[in-house]
Amino acid sequence: MSSLSSSHILSSSTISGDKVVNRQGEDLGDIKDLMIDVDSGRVAYAVLEFGGLLGMGSKLFAVPLSAMQIDTENHRFIFDKDKDALETAPGFDKDHWPDFSDREWGSSVHSHYGVRPYWE
């Protein structure tokens, strides 16, 4: 297992659908999408889908990519949060996505997960 800051280059189609687990192995959902800051050329957020049944009632979360680690051996991501923390985290539904370019919103998301904003 290594951090995303090391040299891994993956296509978005191979990441979409990847499982996300915490260090205890609990399923936290899967990667629904990647949000790319086209001005900097960086992947800003992974959109994590959690809960619900067959996509119904699920909640989406913008998680800074730097808050997760990739587990290439098991084709998944490690996100060091428990299910309770994720259930109370700020999220959104599939019909009401936030403005990912809003730096104030982005700062609060990065702060919530304890990582430095990627643009700093």
C-alpha positions in Angstrom: 0.0 0.0 0.0 1.4 3.4 -0.9 0.2 7.0 -0.9 -1.3 8.6 -3.9 1.6 11.1 -3.9 3.9 8.4 -5.2 4.1 7.8 -9.0 0.8 6.0 -9.8 -0.9 6.8 -13.1 -4.4 5.4 -13.4 -7.2 6.0 -15.9 -10.4 7.4 -14.5 -12.3 4.4 -15.9 -10.2 2.0 -13.8 -10.8 4.0 -10.7 -14.6 4.6 -11.2 -16.3 1.8 -9.2 -13.3 1.0 -7.0 -14.2 0.1 -3.5 -13.3 2.3 -0.6 -12.6 0.8 2.8 -11.3 2.0 6.1 -8.3 0.5 7.9 -10.6 -2.0 9.6 -11.7 -3.3 6.3 -15.3 -1.9 6.6 -16.9 -1.0 3.2 -17.3 2.8 2.9 -18.7 2.7 -0.6 -17.2 3.2 -4.0 -15.7 5.8 -6.2 -18.5 7.3 -8.4 -16.5 10.0 -10.2 -13.4 12.1 -10.2 -13.4 15.9 -10.2 -10.5 17.4 -12.1 -9.2 20.9 -11.7 -8.5 21.6 -15.4 -6.6 24.8 -14.6 -4.0 23.0 -12.5 -4.4 19.6 -14.2 -4.9 17.9 -10.8 -7.5 15.5 -9.6 -9.2 17.5 -6.9 -11.7 15.1 -5.4 -13.0 11.6 -5.6 -16.7 11.5 -5.4 -17.5 8.7 -2.9 -21.0 7.0 -3.0 -22.0 5.6 0.4 -25.1 3.9 1.7 -28.4 3.2 0.1 -29.5 0.1 -1.8 -28.7 -0.2 -5.6 -28.1 3.6 -5.8 -31.3 4.5 -4.0 -30.9 6.6 -0.9 -27.2 6.8 -1.2 -25.2 9.9 -0.3 -22.3 11.3 -2.2 -19.2 12.9 -0.7 -16.4 14.9 -2.2 -13.3 13.5 -0.7 -9.9 15.1 -1.4 -7.8 12.5 -3.2 -5.0 13.3 -0.8 -7.1 12.0 2.2 -7.0 8.5 0.7 -4.3 6.0 0.0 -4.4 3.6 -2.9 -4.1 -0.2 -2.3 -3.1 -1.3 -5.8 -2.7 -4.9 -4.7 -6.4 -5.1 -3.8 -7.6 -2.6 -6.4 -9.2 -0.3 -3.8 -8.7 2.9 -1.8 -8.1 3.2 1.9 -9.9 6.0 3.6 -9.1 6.3 7.3 -12.6 7.1 8.6 -15.3 5.0 10.2 -18.8 4.6 9.0 -20.2 6.8 11.7 -17.9 9.7 10.7 -18.9 9.3 7.1 -22.6 9.3 7.9 -22.3 12.7 9.6 -19.9 14.2 7.0 -21.1 16.9 4.6 -22.5 15.3 1.5 -24.9 15.8 -1.4 -27.3 13.8 -3.5 -27.1 12.9 -7.1 -29.4 15.8 -8.2 -27.6 18.6 -6.1 -23.9 18.6 -6.7 -21.9 21.4 -5.0 -19.8 24.0 -6.9 -16.5 22.2 -6.8 -14.7 25.4 -7.9 -15.9 27.3 -4.8 -12.6 27.6 -2.8 -14.5 28.4 0.5 -16.5 25.2 0.1 -13.4 23.3 -0.9 -11.5 24.6 2.1 -14.2 23.4 4.5 -14.1 19.9 2.8 -10.4 19.7 3.1 -10.5 20.9 6.7 -13.2 18.3 7.6 -10.9 15.5 6.4 -7.8 17.0 7.9 -5.8 17.6 4.8 -4.3 20.7 3.2 -6.2 22.1 0.2 -4.5 20.9 -3.0 -4.3 24.5 -4.4 -2.1 25.8 -1.5 
